[in-house]
Amino acid sequence: MHIVCVPLATIITVILCIQLTFTTQSFEFCGKDFDTAGCNEPSVTKSVPRYVLYDVNPPEGFNLRRDVYMRMAIFVKKLKKFEDCHLVLPPWGQLYHWQSTDVGRQDMLPWSLFFDIPSLRKFAPVMEMHEFLQEFGSLMLDVVYVLQHYKGMWESNQWVQKFEIEPCHEKHRYSRSENGMYKGWFWGYPNITATEVHCLSFHGHASHLKGVLQNLKARAVMFDHAEVALHDVFGDALYWKARRSMRFSSGLVKLAGSFRMEYLNSTDETDGTVRPGDWTKEKAHSDVTGGPYMCVHLRRKDFLWGRPKQVPSIRGAAKQMKVHLEQLGLTTVFVATDAPLEEFEELQRHLQEYQVLQYEPSQVVKHTYKDGGIAIIEQIICSHARFFTGTYESTFSFRIQEEREIMGFPPENTFNRLCGDGEEKCSQPSRWRIVF
């Protein structure tokens, strides 16, 4: 974490400059009609950068947040054609699945801990929070829009993109202090505030947020509950460019590679998974074999009560694994799971004739990369397996399937899931094929 120290005089000067440059009235934007006359050009010139910040509904997990990033990155990439703008990456905070108590604090984590920032920047103009605070020179955001769905929107069969400020449907995370500024949850930073907070009913694609910014003089604009905005197009070439740019940090890739080589007899050279360092030079290929092991993502915990019919028992999961292992002629299975130790040991007992492995990080690795990094290491290992099967509707499984699709694995070895005990033959995941 980078701590930026800004002299008080400098902050006051910056605030005065902002007040003189921009109107002191409420920040206004074009109405719900996207192409309203006079709203065709942005109000912020190319010489004055705009900063787009965002956050996601607190209960959402790591892998859904990765998907929301793609929506916002595509939006800002398109916005860049009209104005000088930057997407500020929201620091990672304490998520539901990050429950380890022996890894130190798991909040205010930079994206560089998990992802290759230069790789992200080859797709969209992104910056870390500490870079934004230093460059913007103020701890006060201009305006926060809390996105919310229109009431009854999904009851209509009509698709109409629109937005407008409305009364808040639910209580949000921001409250006005005595000095008139809004305090709230700003990624764990207690000293960040906002001048204005509005609830914005929104229905449409993420790029439709451009209409909110048109004729808006605010420089630092935050969209909370950004998951409300939908993908412009799910699965097109631009979607896959954004996804391909999300290369993991080199430290995590090296740790996963060391485990593969030591315990799974797997390397990029032998598996056919050598990739160019620059994702923009990646091409379609289909000669990937993968390492001599099978990978299973076995989701437990909240899925046991959230999707009880689609999640197998430990015995049922072992039975399905054994079928796949026999068909593939493999003797090793790597398991990525949030199951407690006793359940993993039970799984090993059901598969005694096979080698059943999971990733056990050292204390140094856990402290360095936290729960989020350990999960990514597991995803990398799974993405290089000869065969993968996941858990029904799990975004953890979805991200692995995307990685394998990027590398060129056969779809029949990628888009699979475990069936619940009561499902003799369950439907398999949709095959979202890559587009270059």
C-alpha positions in Angstrom: 0.0 0.0 0.0 1.3 3.5 -0.9 0.6 6.3 1.5 0.4 9.7 -0.2 1.3 12.7 2.0 -0.1 15.9 0.6 0.6 19.3 2.3 -2.6 21.0 3.6 -1.8 24.1 1.6 -1.6 22.1 -1.6 -5.0 20.5 -0.9 -6.6 23.9 -0.2 -5.1 25.3 -3.4 -6.4 22.3 -5.4 -9.9 22.7 -3.9 -10.0 26.4 -4.7 -9.0 25.7 -8.3 -11.7 23.1 -8.6 -14.3 25.5 -7.2 -13.2 28.3 -9.6 -13.0 26.0 -12.6 -16.3 24.2 -12.1 -19.8 25.4 -11.1 -20.7 25.3 -7.4 -24.2 24.1 -8.3 -25.3 20.5 -8.3 -23.6 18.4 -10.9 -26.1 18.0 -13.7 -26.2 15.6 -16.6 -28.3 14.9 -19.6 -31.7 13.2 -18.9 -32.8 9.7 -19.4 -33.0 10.1 -23.2 -29.4 9.2 -24.2 -29.3 11.3 -27.4 -30.8 14.5 -26.0 -29.9 17.6 -28.0 -26.8 19.3 -26.6 -25.5 16.2 -25.0 -23.5 14.8 -27.9 -20.2 16.2 -26.7 -18.5 15.6 -23.4 -18.1 18.7 -21.1 -14.6 17.8 -19.8 -11.9 18.6 -22.4 -9.0 16.3 -23.2 -6.7 18.5 -21.2 -8.6 18.0 -18.0 -8.8 14.3 -17.1 -11.9 12.6 -15.8 -11.6 9.8 -13.2 -14.2 7.1 -13.2 -14.4 5.1 -9.9 -16.7 2.3 -9.0 -17.6 -0.3 -6.4 -19.7 -3.5 -6.2 -22.4 -4.8 -3.9 -20.5 -5.8 -0.8 -21.6 -9.5 -0.7 -20.4 -10.2 -4.2 -17.3 -12.4 -4.5 -13.9 -12.0 -6.1 -14.8 -13.6 -9.4 -18.1 -11.7 -10.0 -16.1 -8.5 -9.3 -13.7 -9.5 -12.1 -16.6 -9.6 -14.4 -17.9 -6.2 -13.3 -14.4 -4.8 -14.0 -14.7 -5.9 -17.6 -17.9 -4.0 -18.0 -16.4 -0.9 -16.6 -13.1 -1.3 -18.5 -15.0 -1.6 -21.8 -17.1 1.5 -20.9 -14.0 3.6 -20.2 -12.2 2.3 -23.3 -15.1 3.6 -25.4 -15.3 6.8 -23.4 -11.6 7.4 -24.0 -12.4 8.2 -27.7 -14.3 11.3 -26.5 -12.4 12.6 -23.5 -9.3 12.1 -21.4 -10.4 9.6 -18.8 -9.1 7.0 -16.4 -10.7 4.0 -14.7 -9.7 3.8 -11.0 -9.3 0.2 -9.9 -11.2 -0.3 -6.6 -8.9 -1.7 -3.9 -9.8 -5.3 -2.8 -11.5 -5.5 0.6 -12.6 -8.2 3.0 -14.8 -10.5 0.9 -17.0 -13.3 2.2 -14.7 -16.1 1.1 -11.6 -14.5 2.5 -12.0 -16.0 6.0 -8.5 -16.8 7.0 -7.4 -15.3 10.3 -3.7 -16.0 9.9 -2.8 -13.9 6.9 -3.0 -10.4 8.2 -5.3 -7.6 7.0 -7.2 -8.4 3.8 -8.5 -5.0 2.9 -7.2 -2.0 0.8 -5.3 -4.5 -1.4 -4.0 -3.2 -4.8 -4.9 -4.9 -8.0 -1.1 -5.4 -8.7 -1.1 -8.1 -6.0 -3.3 -10.3 -8.2 -3.1 -8.9 -11.8 -0.5 -7.6 -14.2 -1.3 -3.9 -14.4 0.7 -3.2 -17.6 -1.3 -5.9 -19.3 -4.6 -4.3 -18.2 -3.4 -1.0 -19.5 -3.0 -2.4 -23.0 -6.8 -2.6 -23.1 -8.0 0.3 -21.0 -6.6 3.4 -19.2 -6.6 2.0 -15.7 -4.9 3.2 -12.5 -4.5 2.1 -9.0 -6.2 4.0 -6.1 -2.9 5.4 -4.8 -2.1 6.7 -8.2 -5.4 8.4 -8.4 -5.1 10.1 -5.0 -1.7 11.4 -5.9 -2.7 12.6 -9.4 -6.1 14.0 -8.4 -4.6 15.8 -5.4 -7.8 15.6 -3.2 -9.6 13.2 -0.9 -13.0 14.6 -2.0 -14.9 12.8 -4.8 -17.2 15.1 -6.7 -20.2 12.9 -6.9 -21.3 9.3 -6.2 -24.1 7.6 -8.1 -25.6 4.6 -6.4 -27.0 2.5 -9.2 -30.3 0.7 -8.6 -32.7 -1.2 -10.8 -36.0 0.5 -11.8 -38.9 -0.9 -9.7 -40.7 -3.5 -11.8 -38.3 -3.2 -14.6 -37.9 -7.0 -15.1 -41.7 -7.4 -15.1 -41.8 -5.8 -18.5 -40.8 -7.5 -21.7 -39.6 -4.2 -23.3 -35.9 -3.5 -23.4 -35.3 0.3 -23.0 -32.0 1.8 -22.0 -32.6 4.7 -19.6 -31.5 6.3 -16.3 -32.7 9.0 -14.0 -32.2 10.2 -10.4 -34.9 8.8 -8.2 -35.5 8.3 -4.5 -33.3 5.5 -3.1 -35.1 2.1 -3.0 -32.9 1.0 -0.1 -30.6 2.7 2.5 -27.2 3.1 1.0 -23.8 3.3 2.7 -23.3 7.1 2.7 -24.4 9.7 5.3 -24.0 13.4 5.4 -21.7 14.8 8.1 -21.9 18.2 9.8 -19.7 19.8 7.3 -22.0 18.8 4.5 -19.7 16.2 3.0 -20.7 12.5 2.6 -18.9 9.8 4.5 -19.2 6.1 3.9 -17.5 3.0 2.7 -14.8 4.1 0.3 -12.8 0.9 -0.1 -11.5 1.1 3.5 -10.2 4.7 3.3 -11.7 6.6 6.3 -10.6 10.0 5.0 -12.2 9.9 1.5 -15.5 11.8 1.2 -17.9 12.9 -1.5 -19.6 16.2 -2.2 -22.8 14.7 -3.5 -24.5 11.3 -3.4 -27.5 10.4 -5.6 -29.4 7.2 -6.3 -29.6 6.6 -10.0 -32.1 4.2 -11.4 -30.4 2.5 -14.3 -31.3 0.0 -17.0 -28.9 -0.7 -19.8 -25.4 -1.6 -20.9 -22.4 -0.2 -19.1 -21.5 2.1 -22.0 -24.9 3.8 -21.5 -23.2 5.4 -18.4 -21.7 7.8 -20.9 -25.0 9.6 -20.8 -24.6 10.3 -17.1 -21.2 11.9 -17.7 -22.2 14.1 -20.7 -22.5 17.8 -19.7 -21.3 16.7 -16.2 -18.5 19.0 -14.9 -17.4 16.6 -12.1 -13.9 15.2 -12.5 -14.1 12.4 -10.0 -17.3 10.4 -10.5 -18.0 7.1 -8.7 -20.6 4.5 -9.6 -21.5 2.3 -6.7 -23.3 -1.0 -7.3 -21.7 -1.0 -10.8 -23.0 -4.6 -11.2 -26.3 -3.1 -12.1 -24.9 -2.0 -15.5 -24.8 -4.9 -18.0 -22.2 -6.1 -20.5 -22.5 -4.2 -23.8 -22.2 -7.5 -25.6 -21.4 -10.8 -23.8 -18.9 -12.9 -25.6 -17.9 -10.7 -28.6 -14.3 -9.9 -29.6 -14.1 -6.8 -27.4 -15.3 -8.8 -24.4 -12.6 -11.4 -25.0 -9.9 -8.7 -25.4 -10.8 -7.3 -22.0 -10.8 -10.8 -20.6 -7.4 -11.7 -22.2 -5.9 -8.6 -20.8 -6.5 -9.8 -17.3 -3.2 -11.7 -17.0 -2.3 -12.7 -13.4 0.6 -11.2 -11.6 4.0 -12.8 -12.3 4.4 -13.9 -8.7 1.2 -16.0 -8.7 2.0 -17.5 -12.1 5.4 -18.6 -10.9 4.0 -20.2 -7.7 1.4 -22.1 -9.7 4.1 -23.2 -12.2 6.3 -24.5 -9.5 3.5 -26.6 -8.0 2.6 -28.0 -11.4 6.2 -29.0 -12.2 6.9 -30.5 -8.7 3.7 -32.4 -8.1 1.8 -32.7 -11.4 4.6 -33.3 -13.9 3.2 -30.3 -15.8 5.0 -27.5 -17.6 3.9 -25.1 -20.3 6.3 -26.7 -22.8 5.1 -30.3 -22.3 1.4 -29.3 -22.0 1.4 -27.1 -25.1 0.4 -24.0 -23.1 3.2 -21.6 -23.9 1.7 -18.2 -24.5 3.2 -14.9 -25.7 4.1 -12.4 -23.0 1.9 -9.8 -24.7 -1.8 -10.9 -24.8 -2.4 -8.7 -27.9 -0.2 -11.1 -29.9 -2.2 -14.2 -28.8 -3.8 -16.2 -31.6 -6.3 -18.9 -31.8 -4.9 -22.5 -31.5 -6.3 -25.9 -30.6 -3.3 -28.1 -30.1 -3.3 -27.9 -26.3 -3.1 -31.1 -24.3 -2.7 -29.9 -20.7 -0.9 -31.6 -17.8 -1.4 -35.3 -17.0 -4.0 -34.6 -14.3 -7.7 -33.8 -13.9 -8.9 -30.8 -12.0 -12.1 -30.5 -10.0 -13.6 -27.4 -8.5 -15.7 -28.7 -5.7 -17.7 -25.8 -4.2 -19.1 -26.4 -0.7 -20.1 -24.0 2.1 -22.7 -21.5 0.9 -23.6 -23.7 -2.1 -24.7 -26.5 0.2 -27.7 -24.5 1.2 -27.9 -22.1 -1.8 -28.0 -24.8 -4.5 -28.5 -28.1 -2.5 -29.9 -30.1 -5.5 -26.9 -29.2 -7.8 -24.1 -29.9 -5.3 -23.1 -33.5 -4.8 -22.2 -35.1 -1.5 -18.5 -36.0 -1.0 -19.2 -39.6 -1.9 -21.2 -38.5 -5.0 -18.4 -36.2 -6.1 -15.8 -39.0 -5.7 -17.9 -41.3 -7.8 -18.1 -38.9 -10.7 -14.4 -38.1 -10.4 -13.6 -41.8 -10.6 -15.6 -42.2 -13.9 -13.7 -39.3 -15.5 -10.3 -40.5 -14.3 -10.9 -44.0 -15.7 -12.1 -42.6 -19.0 -9.1 -40.3 -19.3 -6.6 -42.9 -18.1 -5.3 -40.5 -15.4 -4.2 -41.3 -11.9 -4.0 -37.8 -10.4 -6.7 -35.3 -9.6 -6.2 -31.8 -8.3 -9.0 -30.4 -6.2 -9.8 -26.7 -5.7 -12.3 -26.5 -2.9 -13.5 -24.5 0.1 -14.4 -27.7 1.9 -13.1 -28.2 5.4 -10.2 -30.5 6.0 -12.3 -33.4 7.2 -14.3 -33.4 3.9 -11.2 -33.3 1.8 -9.8 -36.3 3.8 -13.1 -38.1 3.2 -12.7 -37.5 -0.5 -9.2 -39.0 -0.4 -10.6 -42.1 1.3 -13.1 -42.6 -1.5 -10.3 -42.3 -4.1 -7.6 -44.2 -2.4 -6.3 -45.7 -5.7 -5.7 -42.2 -7.0 -3.4 -39.3 -6.1 -5.7 -36.6 -4.7 -4.0 -33.2 -4.2 -4.8 -29.7 -3.2 -2.6 -26.6 -2.9 -1.2 -26.0 0.5 0.6 -22.6 0.6 3.4 -21.8 3.0 2.8 -19.2 5.6 4.9 -16.7 3.7 2.8 -17.2 0.5 -0.4 -16.8 2.5 0.7 -13.6 4.2 2.0 -12.2 0.9 -0.9 -13.0 -1.4 -3.8 -13.5 1.0 -6.9 -15.7 0.3 -7.4 -14.0 -3.1 -4.0 -14.9 -4.3 -4.3 -18.5 -3.1 -7.6 -18.9 -5.0 -5.9 -17.5 -8.2 -3.1 -20.1 -7.8 -5.7 -22.8 -7.7 -7.4 -21.4 -10.8 -4.1 -21.3 -12.7 -3.4 -24.9 -11.8 -6.9 -26.0 -12.9 -6.7 -24.0 -16.1 -3.7 -26.2 -17.2 -5.3 -29.6 -16.4 -6.0 -32.2 -19.1 -9.6 -32.2 -18.0 -11.7 -29.8 -15.9 -15.1 -30.1 -14.2 -16.6 -27.4 -12.0 -19.5 -26.6 -9.9 -22.9 -25.5 -11.1 -23.2 -21.7 -11.6 -20.0 -20.9 -9.8 -18.1 -17.9 -11.1 -14.9 -19.5 -9.8 -15.5 -22.3 -12.3 -16.5 -19.8 -15.0 -13.2 -18.0 -14.8 -11.3 -21.3 -15.1 -13.3 -22.2 -18.2 -12.5 -18.8 -19.7 -8.7 -19.2 -19.0 -8.8 -22.7 -20.7 -10.8 -21.3 -23.6 -8.2 -18.6 -24.1 -5.4 -21.2 -24.1 -7.2 -23.3 -26.7 -8.3 -26.4 -24.7 -11.0 -28.7 -26.4 -14.4 -27.5 -25.2 -15.4 -31.1 -24.1 -12.5 -31.0 -21.7 -13.4 -27.6 -20.2 -17.2 -27.0 -20.0 -18.2 -29.6 -17.5 -19.7 -29.7 -14.0 -20.4 -32.1 -11.2 -24.0 -33.3 -10.9 -26.0 -33.3 -7.7 -26.7 -36.7 -6.1 -30.3 -36.7 -7.4 -29.3 -35.7 -10.9 -28.6 -38.8 -13.1 -27.7 -36.6 -16.0 -27.4 -32.9 -15.4 -27.1 -30.1 -18.0 -23.6 -29.0 -18.6 -22.3 -25.3 -18.7 -22.9 -23.2 -21.8 -19.9 -23.2 -24.1 -18.9 -19.6 -24.5 -16.3 -19.9 -27.2 -13.5 -17.3 -27.7 -13.7 -14.7 -30.4 -10.4 -13.1 -31.7 
